[in-house]
């Protein structure tokens, strides 16, 4: 009964998230970017799978991934063995990264680097930085100092790497922190921070995603030194569908593929948890069954979600981008992308997980609605900047360098928890929807405007831009929150001072 009620709520949330972007795409199809009827129906089927998949996934994240992360984090910290915390964190970082579906998509786009090498290097990067993140929580190290130091290293190393690797490297930081990684990592941080008794422990539970996003960037940049090459990208193939039967077959053939992909991805996490539970946690039967059911929900949700997004959304995104990019008034890419960006972040599964955890851990002082609005504005801005790159060919570094300088500068003026949440949000906002709809959209536009040779240099970087702007908007929210709370505090102090100014003789009893 509890699962039924929760599933009903998740369905409502999913419909509210997916419906706006569906309506926007339909409006484009009926106006400036007409598409074949079979592709339109395919898109609508993808949207339906997206709704169902997101509902099941978010339910699974709440009932399985979050409890697993919290239990493991709490258990390894209670042991008070630093070596165990380091080893488990490193191992989990590698496991959950390999399980991230979007990483495979990225690996296929990088030329002359074997997929296994790229995935292994990125997983290693996440493992190392998850260890750093855990040690930061345990020893109370300032997140600001770590972020500034590591991003200096990132941008310094980027100057030594071929330019074609820049966008791909920063994109890797966004796609790695997706629907599998975020719930687990954030819950792991909550579990570890719960052991600390100081008042800053809850705030320090954020920032894990922020640090783990740096690992993949450094990994790809290092590979760029080892595999110097001219980057090339194979554009998205638009499937041929002559009738409804062929369209259905695309989804039927897609389901087993993604079912296998998600099974392989989830298997290491499931195996690790049950082994760890057997030897360390030893949970009672009832919560263990609940987690097992949640894992099934997670599996089903991810299979349906990825099938809907990849089969229904990706080809349509590429096709619409190409159509609009080929028009004489292709400048409308800018407002269209911003409008899509504003609503598409609502369809990212991991965003819902982050917003809920922020609201819960801050006891409602940072409402999920304010987080959602700030993220939507940030992603809309980033998509506008990304389309400027598509239209003009400006290097991604002209946006990333000042953007990160501003974000790191704001960290000195906003409450620390907002900085942690902001840098976490950057990794969360750039999820499957960005990688499989917005990136193909930019690629299609790039191909129409400047040819296929511009795709790698100018279309890639969309994920990086989406990951960057929330760092600024969330921290601006923090500055506004700090200013508002200060004014309220000053108002209370003035009232208290007036009350205290009255003597007993001044008080008249009625």
ZIPE-V563823 format. One record per pair of residues at least 12 apart in sequence whose ideal C-beta (glycine too) atoms are under 8 Angstrom apart, sorted by sequence separation. I is the first residue (numbers start at 0). GAP is how many residues later the second one is. D is the distance in whole Angstrom. If there is no record, write none. Layout:
[[I	GAP	D] [I	GAP	D]]
//
This chain:
[[75	12	5] [105	12	8] [106	12	5] [192	12	4] [320	12	8] [323	12	7] [355	12	6] [358	12	8] [442	12	5] [445	12	5] [75	13	8] [191	13	7] [354	13	4] [357	13	6] [445	13	4] [25	14	8] [131	14	7] [384	14	6] [444	14	8] [103	15	7] [188	15	8] [189	15	5] [406	15	7] [71	16	7] [102	16	6] [188	16	4] [354	16	5] [406	16	8] [441	16	8] [442	16	4] [188	17	7] [353	17	7] [354	17	6] [441	17	4] [24	18	7] [188	18	8] [272	18	8] [102	19	6] [185	19	8] [188	19	4] [71	20	7] [185	20	8] [187	20	7] [438	20	7] [441	20	5] [21	21	8] [97	21	6] [350	21	8] [438	21	8] [21	22	8] [96	22	8] [185	22	6] [184	23	5] [185	23	7] [438	23	5] [184	24	6] [350	24	6] [437	24	5] [438	24	6] [21	25	5] [96	25	6] [97	25	5] [269	25	6] [437	25	8] [96	26	4] [345	26	7] [181	27	6] [184	27	6] [344	27	8] [180	28	8] [433	28	7] [434	28	6] [437	28	7] [17	29	6] [93	29	4] [96	29	4] [265	29	7] [433	29	5] [92	30	7] [93	30	7] [95	30	8] [96	30	7] [344	30	5] [345	30	7] [180	31	7] [344	31	5] [17	32	5] [93	32	7] [176	32	5] [265	32	7] [433	32	5] [17	33	5] [92	33	4] [93	33	4] [265	33	6] [342	33	7] [429	33	5] [92	34	3] [341	34	5] [344	34	4] [429	34	8] [91	35	8] [92	35	7] [176	35	6] [340	35	8] [341	35	7] [343	35	7] [13	36	8] [14	36	6] [17	36	7] [90	36	7] [92	36	7] [175	36	7] [176	36	5] [262	36	7] [265	36	8] [429	36	4] [13	37	5] [16	37	7] [89	37	4] [92	37	4] [175	37	7] [261	37	6] [264	37	8] [341	37	7] [428	37	6] [429	37	4] [13	38	7] [88	38	8] [89	38	7] [91	38	7] [92	38	7] [340	38	4] [341	38	4] [428	38	7] [173	39	7] [175	39	8] [340	39	4] [10	40	7] [13	40	4] [89	40	7] [172	40	4] [175	40	4] [261	40	5] [340	40	8] [426	40	6] [10	41	8] [12	41	8] [13	41	4] [88	41	5] [89	41	5] [172	41	7] [261	41	5] [338	41	7] [340	41	7] [425	41	4] [428	41	5] [12	42	7] [88	42	5] [172	42	8] [337	42	4] [340	42	3] [425	42	6] [172	43	5] [337	43	7] [339	43	7] [340	43	7] [425	43	8] [9	44	8] [10	44	5] [13	44	7] [88	44	8] [171	44	4] [172	44	4] [257	44	8] [258	44	5] [261	44	7] [304	44	7] [425	44	5] [9	45	4] [12	45	7] [85	45	5] [88	45	5] [171	45	6] [257	45	5] [260	45	7] [337	45	5] [424	45	4] [425	45	5] [9	46	7] [336	46	4] [337	46	4] [424	46	7] [168	47	8] [169	47	6] [171	47	7] [336	47	6] [377	47	8] [6	48	6] [9	48	5] [85	48	7] [168	48	5] [171	48	5] [254	48	7] [257	48	5] [300	48	8] [421	48	6] [422	48	6] [6	49	8] [9	49	5] [84	49	6] [85	49	8] [257	49	5] [334	49	8] [336	49	7] [337	49	8] [421	49	5] [424	49	5] [84	50	8] [121	50	6] [125	50	6] [333	50	6] [336	50	5] [370	50	8] [374	50	6] [378	50	6] [421	50	8] [168	51	4] [365	51	8] [373	51	8] [377	51	7] [421	51	8] [6	52	6] [136	52	6] [167	52	6] [168	52	5] [254	52	5] [257	52	7] [365	52	8] [385	52	8] [389	52	6] [421	52	4] [5	53	6] [84	53	7] [253	53	5] [333	53	5] [420	53	6] [421	53	5] [121	54	6] [133	54	8] [137	54	7] [332	54	5] [333	54	7] [370	54	7] [374	54	6] [125	55	8] [129	55	7] [133	55	8] [136	55	5] [164	55	7] [168	55	7] [361	55	7] [365	55	7] [382	55	7] [386	55	7] [389	55	5] [2	56	7] [5	56	7] [81	56	8] [132	56	7] [136	56	5] [139	56	8] [164	56	7] [250	56	6] [253	56	7] [385	56	6] [389	56	5] [417	56	6] [418	56	6] [421	56	7] [5	57	8] [253	57	4] [332	57	7] [333	57	7] [392	57	7] [417	57	6] [109	58	6] [133	58	6] [137	58	8] [139	58	7] [164	58	8] [332	58	7] [386	58	7] [390	58	7] [108	59	7] [136	59	7] [164	59	4] [389	59	7] [417	59	7] [418	59	7] [2	60	7] [139	60	7] [153	60	7] [160	60	5] [250	60	5] [330	60	7] [417	60	3] [76	61	7] [142	61	8] [149	61	8] [156	61	7] [249	61	5] [250	61	8] [329	61	7] [392	61	7] [406	61	7] [413	61	5] [416	61	8] [417	61	8] [105	62	7] [161	62	6] [394	62	8] [409	62	7] [413	62	8] [146	63	7] [150	63	7] [153	63	6] [157	63	6] [160	63	4] [167	63	7] [357	63	6] [414	63	5] [417	63	7] [136	64	8] [139	64	7] [142	64	5] [146	64	8] [149	64	5] [153	64	6] [156	64	5] [160	64	6] [392	64	7] [395	64	8] [399	64	6] [403	64	7] [406	64	4] [410	64	7] [413	64	4] [105	65	7] [145	65	7] [152	65	7] [156	65	7] [159	65	6] [163	65	8] [324	65	7] [392	65	5] [395	65	4] [399	65	8] [402	65	5] [406	65	5] [409	65	4] [413	65	5] [105	66	6] [161	66	5] [163	66	7] [164	66	7] [398	66	6] [402	66	7] [405	66	6] [409	66	7] [412	66	6] [414	66	7] [136	67	5] [142	67	7] [153	67	7] [161	67	7] [163	67	4] [353	67	8] [403	67	7] [414	67	6] [135	68	7] [136	68	7] [142	68	8] [149	68	8] [389	68	6] [395	68	6] [399	68	6] [402	68	7] [406	68	7] [409	68	8] [413	68	6] [102	69	8] [105	69	5] [161	69	8] [388	69	5] [389	69	7] [395	69	8] [398	69	7] [402	69	7] [409	69	7] [412	69	8] [104	70	7] [353	70	6] [135	71	7] [136	71	8] [353	71	6] [102	72	6] [388	72	6] [101	73	4] [102	73	6] [101	74	7] [132	74	7] [133	74	8] [353	74	5] [99	75	7] [102	75	8] [132	75	4] [135	75	7] [352	75	8] [385	75	7] [99	76	6] [101	76	5] [238	76	6] [385	76	5] [388	76	8] [99	77	8] [100	77	7] [237	77	5] [350	77	6] [99	78	5] [100	78	8] [129	78	7] [132	78	4] [235	78	6] [236	78	8] [349	78	5] [350	78	6] [96	79	6] [100	79	7] [131	79	6] [132	79	6] [235	79	6] [382	79	7] [385	79	5] [99	80	5] [237	80	7] [347	80	7] [350	80	7] [381	80	8] [384	80	6] [385	80	8] [98	81	5] [99	81	5] [129	81	8] [237	81	6] [347	81	6] [349	81	5] [98	82	8] [128	82	5] [129	82	6] [235	82	4] [348	82	7] [382	82	7] [128	83	5] [234	83	7] [347	83	4] [348	83	7] [381	83	4] [382	83	7] [95	84	6] [96	84	7] [344	84	5] [347	84	7] [381	84	5] [384	84	8] [95	85	5] [128	85	6] [129	85	8] [179	85	7] [183	85	7] [347	85	5] [125	86	5] [128	86	4] [179	86	8] [346	86	5] [347	86	7] [381	86	6] [127	87	6] [378	87	5] [381	87	4] [95	88	5] [126	88	8] [344	88	8] [380	88	5] [95	89	7] [124	89	8] [125	89	5] [179	89	8] [343	89	5] [124	90	3] [125	90	6] [343	90	7] [378	90	7] [123	91	8] [124	91	5] [377	91	4] [378	91	7] [91	92	7] [124	92	8] [377	92	4] [380	92	7] [121	93	7] [124	93	6] [343	93	7] [377	93	8] [121	94	4] [124	94	4] [343	94	7] [377	94	7] [123	95	7] [374	95	5] [377	95	4] [91	96	7] [373	96	7] [376	96	5] [377	96	7] [121	97	5] [340	97	7] [120	98	4] [121	98	7] [339	98	7] [374	98	7] [88	99	8] [120	99	7] [373	99	5] [374	99	7] [373	100	5] [120	101	7] [336	101	8] [339	101	8] [117	102	7] [120	102	6] [373	102	8] [370	103	7] [373	103	5] [336	104	7] [117	105	7] [336	105	8] [116	106	7] [370	106	8] [84	107	8] [369	107	6] [109	110	8] [112	110	6] [332	112	6] [68	114	7] [72	114	7] [76	114	7] [112	114	5] [64	115	8] [68	115	5] [72	115	4] [76	115	5] [111	115	5] [329	115	7] [365	115	7] [67	116	7] [68	116	7] [71	116	6] [72	116	7] [74	116	8] [75	116	7] [364	116	8] [65	117	6] [68	117	7] [69	117	5] [72	117	7] [73	117	4] [76	117	8] [77	117	6] [111	117	4] [60	118	8] [64	118	4] [65	118	8] [68	118	3] [69	118	7] [72	118	2] [73	118	7] [76	118	4] [110	118	6] [329	118	8] [64	119	5] [67	119	7] [68	119	4] [71	119	6] [72	119	4] [92	119	7] [96	119	8] [110	119	7] [316	119	7] [320	119	7] [324	119	6] [329	119	6] [65	120	8] [66	120	7] [69	120	6] [70	120	7] [73	120	6] [110	120	5] [312	120	8] [316	120	4] [320	120	4] [324	120	3] [65	121	4] [68	121	7] [69	121	4] [72	121	8] [73	121	7] [109	121	7] [110	121	5] [315	121	8] [316	121	7] [319	121	6] [320	121	6] [322	121	8] [323	121	6] [324	121	7] [344	121	8] [56	122	6] [60	122	4] [64	122	7] [68	122	6] [92	122	8] [110	122	8] [179	122	8] [313	122	5] [316	122	8] [317	122	4] [320	122	7] [321	122	4] [324	122	7] [325	122	4] [178	123	7] [308	123	6] [312	123	6] [313	123	7] [316	123	4] [317	123	7] [320	123	3] [321	123	7] [324	123	3] [325	123	8] [69	124	8] [108	124	6] [308	124	7] [312	124	5] [316	124	4] [319	124	7] [320	124	4] [323	124	8] [324	124	5] [314	125	8] [317	125	6] [318	125	6] [320	125	8] [321	125	6] [322	125	8] [340	125	7] [178	126	8] [305	126	7] [309	126	6] [313	126	5] [317	126	4] [321	126	5] [304	127	7] [308	127	5] [316	127	7] [320	127	7] [308	128	7] [205	152	8] [205	155	8] [204	156	7] [100	157	8] [103	157	7] [201	159	6] [100	160	6] [100	161	7] [100	164	6] [99	165	7] [98	166	4] [97	167	7] [98	167	6] [182	167	7] [185	167	7] [189	167	7] [181	168	4] [185	168	7] [98	169	6] [178	169	8] [180	169	8] [97	170	7] [98	170	6] [178	170	4] [182	170	5] [186	170	8] [178	171	5] [181	171	6] [185	171	6] [189	171	7] [177	172	6] [181	172	7] [94	173	4] [95	173	6] [176	173	8] [94	174	6] [94	177	6] [91	180	7] [90	181	7] [87	188	8] [38	199	8] [41	199	7] [67	201	8] [71	201	7] [74	201	7] [78	201	8] [100	201	7] [38	202	7] [44	202	8] [48	202	8] [37	203	4] [40	203	7] [37	204	7] [71	204	6] [75	204	8] [235	204	5] [35	205	8] [37	205	7] [41	205	5] [67	205	5] [74	205	5] [100	205	6] [37	206	7] [40	206	6] [44	206	6] [70	206	8] [74	206	5] [235	207	6] [37	208	8] [41	208	7] [234	208	6] [235	208	7] [37	209	5] [41	209	8] [71	209	7] [234	209	8] [70	210	5] [209	210	7] [212	210	8] [232	210	7] [205	211	6] [70	212	7] [206	212	8] [234	212	6] [202	213	6] [206	213	4] [209	213	3] [212	213	7] [202	214	4] [205	214	4] [208	214	7] [209	214	5] [212	214	4] [205	215	5] [208	215	4] [211	215	7] [199	216	8] [203	216	7] [206	216	6] [207	216	7] [209	216	7] [202	217	6] [206	217	6] [209	217	7] [234	217	6] [205	218	5] [208	218	4] [208	219	6] [232	219	7] [66	220	7] [234	220	7] [232	222	5] [66	223	8] [67	223	6] [232	223	5] [66	224	6] [231	224	7] [230	225	4] [63	226	8] [169	226	7] [230	226	8] [232	226	8] [62	227	6] [63	227	5] [66	227	7] [232	227	8] [62	228	7] [63	228	8] [63	229	8] [64	229	7] [165	229	8] [166	229	5] [62	230	7] [63	230	3] [165	230	6] [169	230	6] [62	231	3] [63	231	5] [165	231	6] [61	232	7] [162	232	7] [60	233	8] [63	233	7] [64	233	6] [59	234	5] [62	234	7] [63	234	6] [165	234	8] [58	235	7] [59	235	7] [59	236	7] [59	237	3] [60	237	7] [58	238	5] [59	238	3] [185	238	7] [59	239	7] [157	239	7] [56	240	7] [59	240	8] [55	241	5] [56	241	6] [59	241	6] [55	242	8] [58	242	7] [57	243	7] [55	244	5] [56	244	3] [55	245	3] [56	245	6] [181	245	7] [54	246	7] [154	246	6] [181	246	5] [52	247	8] [53	247	7] [52	248	5] [55	248	7] [56	248	6] [51	249	8] [52	249	7] [154	249	8] [52	250	7] [176	250	3] [52	251	3] [53	251	6] [175	251	8] [176	251	6] [51	252	5] [52	252	3] [173	252	7] [178	252	6] [52	253	7] [150	253	6] [173	253	6] [176	253	8] [177	253	5] [178	253	6] [49	254	8] [52	254	8] [172	254	7] [177	254	6] [212	254	7] [48	255	5] [49	255	6] [52	255	6] [173	255	8] [174	255	7] [48	256	7] [173	256	3] [174	256	8] [150	257	7] [48	258	6] [49	258	4] [48	259	3] [49	259	6] [170	259	8] [47	260	7] [147	260	5] [173	260	7] [174	260	5] [45	261	8] [46	261	7] [146	261	6] [173	261	8] [45	262	4] [49	262	8] [44	263	7] [45	263	7] [48	263	7] [49	263	7] [147	263	8] [143	264	8] [146	264	7] [45	265	6] [46	265	7] [45	266	2] [46	266	8] [44	267	6] [45	267	5] [143	267	5] [43	268	8] [142	268	8] [143	268	7] [41	269	7] [42	269	5] [41	270	5] [42	270	7] [45	270	8] [143	272	8] [41	273	7] [42	273	5] [142	273	7] [41	274	7] [143	275	7] [38	276	7] [39	276	8] [142	276	6] [146	276	6] [38	277	6] [142	277	6] [38	280	7] [142	280	8] [34	281	7] [34	284	6] [34	285	7] [32	286	8] [32	287	4] [65	287	7] [34	288	8] [60	288	7] [167	288	7] [174	288	6] [33	289	8] [166	289	7] [170	289	6] [173	289	4] [2	290	7] [32	290	4] [166	290	7] [170	290	7] [173	290	6] [24	291	7] [28	291	7] [31	291	8] [32	291	5] [57	291	6] [61	291	8] [65	291	8] [169	291	7] [170	291	7] [172	291	7] [27	292	6] [31	292	6] [56	292	5] [60	292	5] [163	292	6] [167	292	6] [170	292	4] [173	292	6] [53	293	7] [163	293	6] [166	293	4] [169	293	8] [170	293	5] [173	293	4] [57	294	6] [162	294	7] [166	294	4] [169	294	3] [172	294	6] [24	295	7] [31	295	7] [53	295	5] [57	295	7] [165	295	8] [27	296	8] [49	297	7] [166	297	6] [169	297	7] [31	300	7] [27	308	7] [23	315	6] [24	315	8] [23	316	6] [20	319	7] [23	319	6] [20	322	5] [19	323	4] [20	323	5] [20	325	8] [19	326	7] [20	326	6] [16	329	4] [17	329	5] [101	329	7] [105	329	8] [15	330	8] [16	330	5] [101	330	6] [104	330	6] [100	331	7] [104	331	7] [101	333	5] [101	334	8] [16	335	8] [12	339	7] [108	347	8] [108	351	8] [20	412	8]]
//
